[in-house]
Amino acid sequence: MAHAIHLVSTRAKLVPRREPYWGPRLDPGLYIGFRCTKDAGYWIARQYDASEKKQRTESLGNAAFKIYDDACADARGWGKRVLAGRVSKDIKTVKDACEAYVTERRQEKGDSMARECELRFIRHLYGTPLARVVLIKFRRSHLKTWRAGLVKGDGTPMGDASKNRIVSTLVAALNHAKSEGAASAETAQHWSDMKRLHAVSNTPPYLPPDQRKALIAALPEPMRPLVTAMGYIPMRPGAIAAFTADKIEPHTGQLHVGKDKNGKGRFVKLPDATRDWFLAQAKGKAPHALLFTQPDGQPWARQAWGEAIRDARVGLGLAPRTCAYSFRHSTITDLLLAGVPLLTVARIAGTSVAMIEKTYGHLLEHAATEALARLAL
């Protein structure tokens, strides 16, 4: 028997129970229902899954915050995913969601971005109680407890900015699981409503050119080419460490950058002197050989250059938070102060214009003020 659950007056008279009160059929095999509880009510969808030969149900959210027509629209969208086989039957736990997200990133954005996400999960999630939580039982308290326990690799407390980045990656994985039908909209509220921690900016200090040169000179000789490259182009240290000898086009002076965080490959036109320097590093190396390697031929690891830069920074008396990323921050700053358009800087750096504006907005305001001053008659 179908109930007139589209009417508020009808829903108010229903007796609380676990089994939903089902309304009229929306589409073939698809129904919408109302689960009445003591203090609230929830919309429920039901669709017959022919491939599984069973009924599948989905919670569509609290009726206090979603009207009947919107619930019907959500039910139809979910029902179409069921019929198309897009409701995942393999993603059960948080760890399953993370693994599925890494696979999706690898297919859509490339190995580099997928590996970065995977390493975050390996270091901070897999092996924790949160990884074993079943998605349909996920609660905000699970996320809060896990976030509070995040620490650095050496066991020291992790900064709020770093925690926000790691949580953002997990939330992206959980949202992907939801898009695959492995989590309901009601469950997703437990992570989508999670507030970010108020973090102090962790942007590294700006280094003037003379300090950059001094820092490079203070490094072990085998590491200097790698860090010198960081001073030539404002790219992420990890991306530069992954450059191969065939990335430099000798005739056009273009540097080919493979897929990065944006998932797109791009070309950067280098000045002649910079092009010649890169070509000198590639001389005698096989096309797919790494451009910068340790003396034993192994790739440079973040820990190696991090420790060396820290030691050199202490010896030179540079700012405490000076790191490899200081080179990227400093070169982006120099480009913006030189008047290079935001879109060009963002393209070279492999980031978005929005991120440039967010991080370097104070520089843009200063440039705008100076430009306005020049307009005075």
C-alpha positions, 0 to 999 in steps of 0.5 A, a space after each residue: 500500500 502506497 502512502 501519501 508521504 509527499 504530504 507533511 500532514 501525512 508524515 506527521 501522523 505516522 508511527 515511528 518504525 524501522 521499516 519505511 513507509 513507501 510512497 508511489 512508484 517513481 520509475 520502473 522498480 524505483 520507489 521512495 519511502 519515509 523512515 519515521 523515527 521518534 525525533 526525525 524522519 529520513 527519505 529512503 530510496 528502493 531500486 530493484 537491481 536485476 544484476 544482483 536479483 535483489 532490492 537495493 536501498 539508499 538513505 537520501 537524508 533528513 526530511 527536515 532539510 530536504 523537501 519531497 521533490 528534491 528527495 525524488 530527484 536524488 532517488 532517480 539519480 541513484 536509481 539510474 546508477 544502480 541500473 547502470 551498474 555504477 553502484 560499487 559492490 567492492 567499496 565497503 571500508 574507508 581503506 577500500 575507498 582510499 584504494 579505489 580513489 588511488 586507482 581512479 587518480 592513476 587512470 585520470 591524472 597519472 602515476 605522480 598524483 596517484 602515488 602522492 595520494 597513496 603515500 599519504 594513505 600508507 603513512 597516515 591511514 592504513 593500519 589505523 582503526 579508521 581504515 577498518 571502519 565500514 562506510 555505512 557506519 562512518 561517523 564524524 567522531 571517527 574522523 575527528 579521533 583520527 585527525 587528532 592522532 596524526 603525527 609526523 614521521 618522527 612521531 612529533 605533533 603534526 601542524 594543523 596545515 598538514 593535517 588539513 591537507 591529509 584530511 582533504 585527500 581522505 575526504 576526496 576519496 570518500 566523496 569518490 566512494 559516494 559518487 560510486 554509490 558506496 556511501 549515502 548522502 546522509 553518511 557523507 554529511 559526517 565528513 563533508 561538514 567537518 570544519 578545517 583546523 585554523 592553521 597558520 600559513 606554512 608558506 616558507 620564507 622568501 630567500 633573496 637571490 644572494 641567499 639562494 646562491 649561498 645556500 646552494 654553495 653550502 650544500 654537498 657538491 653532488 646535490 647542487 645541480 638538483 637544488 640549482 634547478 629548483 632555483 631556475 624554475 618554480 616547480 615542486 621539488 619532487 617534480 624536478 627530482 623526477 626530470 629525465 634527460 629527454 625533457 629538454 628540447 634542444 632546439 626550441 628550449 622547451 621543458 616538457 613537464 609530465 602530469 603533475 597535481 593538475 593531471 596535465 602535461 605542459 611545456 615551459 619555454 626556457 631562456 637560452 642560458 637556462 636551456 643550455 644549463 639543463 642540456 649540460 646536465 643531460 649530456 651523455 645520459 640516456 633519454 629516459 635516465 634521471 637528470 639528477 641522481 645521487 653519486 650511486 645513481 639512485 634517485 634523490 629522496 625528499 629526506 636526503 635534500 631536506 636534511 642537507 638544506 636544513 644543515 646548510 640553513 643552520 650554518 648560514 643563519 637563514 630563517 628557521 623554516 627555510 626548505 627546498 620549497 623556499 626556492 619555489 616560493 621565492 621564484 614565484 614571488 620574483 615572477 609576480 613582482 616582475 609583473 608576469 601575468 598570473 595565468 603565466 605564473 600559474 602555468 609555469 608553477 603547475 598550480 591554479 590562478 586561484 591558488 596564486 591569488 590566495 597565497 600571493 594576494 598581498 603582492 598583487 595588492 601592492 602591485 595594483 596600488 603602484 599601478 594606480 599611483 602611476 595613473 595620477 594626472 
